[in-house]
Structures are given as C-alpha cells and as structure tokens.
Amino acid sequence: VRDALSERIARVGNTYLTTGNGSSQPNGVATAAAAGVTGSSATAVTFDDIIDLIHSVDPLYRNSPSVRFMFNDGTLKALRKIKDGDGNYIWQQADVRAGIPDRLFNYQYSINQDVAAIGTGNRSILFGDFSKYVWRQVLNFSIRRLTERYADYDQTAFFGFTRFDGELVDTAAVKRLTHP
C-alpha cells in the first residue's frame, strides 16, 4: 500500500512541479519558464524552432552541465521524425559502446509526461539549465490508516500526505517553446 501511495503522490507532485500555477500550488517549471520561441506551427515542431529555442537561452546556461530539453513522449516521437534540408534525421542516436545517450543537437533530454503535447497554445518543449529550478519537500511522506471510519463496511482506508514547493529561481535559465 505504501509503495502504491508513494507512486501516486510522486505523480501528482510531478504534475504540480511541472505545471503548477504558483498560487495554491508550486510554481511549475513549465509555468515559470520564460517565453523563448513561438513555434511556426500549432501542430508541429520544426528544425528552425528548435534552433531558435536553443539560442533563446543565454550561452552561460547553454554550457551548464544541467542544460537539457524537457518534453513528453509524444513530442519525442515528433522530434525523432524531423529531418534537415538533406533528408537526414537530426536526432542523434545513442552510442551504447561509448556510453553516449540519445541527444538532440548534442543536448540531453528528459521525458516528462506532464509537459503539454504539441498543440495550439501549448508549451510543448522546455530547454535550459534545470538546476535553477529548486524544489523542496517540507514534510516527509506519511501514511495514515483509517479503520474506525470504515468499520461499518468492514473496510480499512489509507491515505498518504506530503508537502512540497518549487520555484524557478532564475527565469532566464529555462525557456519554453509555445505553439501559436
């Protein structure tokens, strides 16, 4: 039960740390990220959009070891299909022998299913130095067992609880691609 509850709370926490509104929730990284690029299409990402997004981030942050892309798995699928003007895929395949993971323009990426999909008005790709996004857990994860409340039905209930917050401490460090 503890494992199931902790996974569920971690997923909800990831949603808030990604897209939280900063009011009664953590300020999510996708919400806090500064505008980098408005995409050229509401339904796709182009080669030029990615280059523009990379160069919208200050070179100081682009050279950080924590710099990376963040997007969901559907966006990854679309990115892997992009070709340059010569018909070559821009996606750089992993080199297992050298221990080099897949990269996009020689930058690593993170899959986060809570980042919006490609679509009108959505922020589908984040890029920058994610070490500038700070989150803290205020209370450790705790679990409560409720037996008396559900005794009439011969049931036992469990609930888990934790508190956390997050904020992008330097909005110039992470930029977003927003679709028109």
C-alpha positions as CSV (number, residue, x, y, z in Angstrom):
1,V,0.0,0.0,0.0
2,R,2.8,2.4,0.9
3,D,4.5,1.9,-2.5
4,A,1.3,2.5,-4.4
5,L,0.5,5.6,-2.4
6,S,4.0,7.0,-2.7
7,E,4.0,6.4,-6.5
8,R,0.6,8.2,-6.8
9,I,1.8,11.1,-4.7
10,A,5.0,11.3,-6.7
11,R,3.0,11.5,-10.0
12,V,0.7,14.2,-8.6
13,G,3.8,16.0,-7.3
14,N,5.4,15.9,-10.7
15,T,2.3,17.4,-12.2
16,Y,2.3,20.3,-9.8
17,L,6.1,20.8,-10.1
18,T,5.7,20.9,-13.9
19,T,2.5,22.8,-14.5
20,G,1.5,24.2,-11.0
21,N,0.1,27.8,-11.0
22,G,2.3,29.2,-8.2
23,S,-0.8,30.3,-6.2
24,S,-2.1,27.4,-4.1
25,Q,0.4,25.0,-5.8
26,P,4.1,25.1,-6.5
27,N,5.2,27.3,-9.4
28,G,5.7,24.6,-12.1
29,V,8.8,24.8,-14.3
30,A,6.6,25.0,-17.4
31,T,4.6,27.8,-15.9
32,A,7.7,29.7,-14.7
33,A,9.8,29.3,-17.8
34,A,10.3,32.5,-19.8
35,A,9.0,32.7,-23.3
36,G,11.7,31.6,-25.6
37,V,10.1,30.9,-29.0
38,T,6.7,30.9,-30.5
39,G,6.6,27.9,-32.8
40,S,6.0,28.2,-36.5
41,S,3.1,25.7,-36.4
42,A,0.3,24.9,-33.9
43,T,0.6,21.2,-34.8
44,A,4.3,20.5,-35.3
45,V,7.8,21.4,-34.3
46,T,10.4,22.4,-37.0
47,F,14.1,22.2,-37.2
48,D,14.3,26.0,-37.0
49,D,12.0,26.2,-33.9
50,I,14.5,24.0,-32.0
51,I,17.5,26.1,-33.1
52,D,15.7,29.3,-32.1
53,L,14.7,27.8,-28.7
54,I,18.3,26.8,-28.0
55,H,19.6,30.2,-28.9
56,S,16.9,31.9,-26.8
57,V,18.8,30.7,-23.7
58,D,21.9,32.7,-22.6
59,P,25.1,30.9,-23.6
60,L,26.1,30.8,-19.9
61,Y,23.2,28.4,-19.2
62,R,23.6,26.5,-22.5
63,N,27.1,25.5,-21.4
64,S,25.9,24.3,-18.0
65,P,26.2,20.5,-17.3
66,S,22.5,20.7,-16.2
67,V,21.2,22.0,-19.5
68,R,18.7,19.8,-21.3
69,F,15.4,19.6,-23.1
70,M,12.2,18.5,-21.4
71,F,9.2,17.3,-23.3
72,N,6.6,14.5,-23.3
73,D,6.9,11.2,-25.1
74,G,4.6,12.3,-28.0
75,T,6.8,15.3,-28.6
76,L,9.9,13.0,-28.6
77,K,8.2,10.9,-31.3
78,A,7.6,14.1,-33.4
79,L,11.2,15.3,-32.8
80,R,12.7,12.0,-33.9
81,K,11.0,12.4,-37.3
82,I,12.4,15.8,-38.1
83,K,14.8,15.9,-41.0
84,D,17.3,18.5,-42.1
85,G,17.3,20.0,-45.6
86,D,19.2,17.0,-47.0
87,G,16.7,14.5,-45.6
88,N,18.8,13.4,-42.7
89,Y,17.3,12.9,-39.3
90,I,18.5,15.5,-36.8
91,W,18.1,13.0,-33.9
92,Q,21.5,11.7,-32.8
93,Q,21.2,8.0,-31.9
94,A,22.8,6.7,-28.7
95,D,26.2,5.0,-28.9
96,V,25.9,2.2,-26.4
97,R,29.6,1.2,-26.8
98,A,30.8,4.7,-25.9
99,G,28.1,5.2,-23.2
100,I,26.5,8.2,-25.0
101,P,22.8,8.5,-24.7
102,D,20.4,9.8,-27.4
103,R,20.7,13.6,-27.9
104,L,19.1,16.4,-29.7
105,F,21.6,18.9,-31.0
106,N,24.1,17.3,-28.7
107,Y,21.9,18.1,-25.6
108,Q,20.4,15.5,-23.3
109,Y,16.6,15.4,-22.7
110,S,14.2,14.3,-20.1
111,I,10.8,12.8,-20.7
112,N,8.1,14.3,-18.5
113,Q,4.6,13.3,-19.4
114,D,3.2,16.4,-17.6
115,V,4.7,18.8,-20.2
116,A,2.0,19.7,-22.6
117,A,1.7,17.9,-26.0
118,I,2.2,19.7,-29.3
119,G,-0.9,21.8,-29.9
120,T,-2.4,25.3,-30.2
121,G,-1.3,27.5,-27.3
122,N,0.7,24.7,-25.6
123,R,4.2,24.9,-24.1
124,S,5.5,21.6,-25.5
125,I,9.3,21.9,-25.2
126,L,11.4,23.4,-22.3
127,F,15.1,24.0,-22.7
128,G,17.7,25.3,-20.3
129,D,19.6,24.8,-17.1
130,F,17.1,22.9,-14.8
131,S,19.4,23.2,-11.8
132,K,17.9,26.7,-11.5
133,Y,14.5,25.1,-10.7
134,V,14.5,24.4,-7.0
135,W,12.0,22.3,-5.2
136,R,11.9,21.3,-1.6
137,Q,9.9,18.8,0.4
138,V,8.5,20.4,3.5
139,L,7.3,17.2,5.2
140,N,8.3,13.6,4.7
141,F,5.8,11.3,3.1
142,S,3.4,10.0,5.7
143,I,0.7,7.4,5.6
144,R,-2.4,7.1,7.7
145,R,-4.6,4.2,8.3
146,L,-8.3,4.8,8.9
147,T,-10.1,1.8,10.5
148,E,-12.8,3.1,12.7
149,R,-14.3,5.4,10.0
150,Y,-15.0,2.5,7.7
151,A,-15.6,-0.2,10.3
152,D,-19.4,-0.3,9.4
153,Y,-18.4,-1.6,6.0
154,D,-15.6,-3.9,7.2
155,Q,-13.1,-1.8,5.3
156,T,-9.8,-0.1,6.0
157,A,-8.7,3.1,4.3
158,F,-5.3,4.5,3.8
159,F,-4.2,8.0,2.7
160,G,-0.8,9.5,2.1
161,F,0.4,13.1,2.6
162,T,3.4,15.2,1.9
163,R,4.1,18.9,1.4
164,F,6.4,20.4,-1.2
165,D,7.1,23.6,-3.1
166,G,9.0,24.6,-6.2
167,E,10.2,27.7,-8.0
168,L,12.4,28.7,-10.9
169,V,14.9,31.0,-9.2
170,D,16.3,32.4,-12.5
171,T,13.7,32.7,-15.2
172,A,16.4,33.4,-17.8
173,A,17.8,29.8,-17.3
174,V,14.9,27.9,-18.8
175,K,12.9,28.9,-21.9
176,R,9.8,27.4,-23.5
177,L,8.6,26.8,-27.0
178,T,4.9,27.8,-27.2
179,H,2.7,27.0,-30.2
180,P,0.7,29.7,-31.8
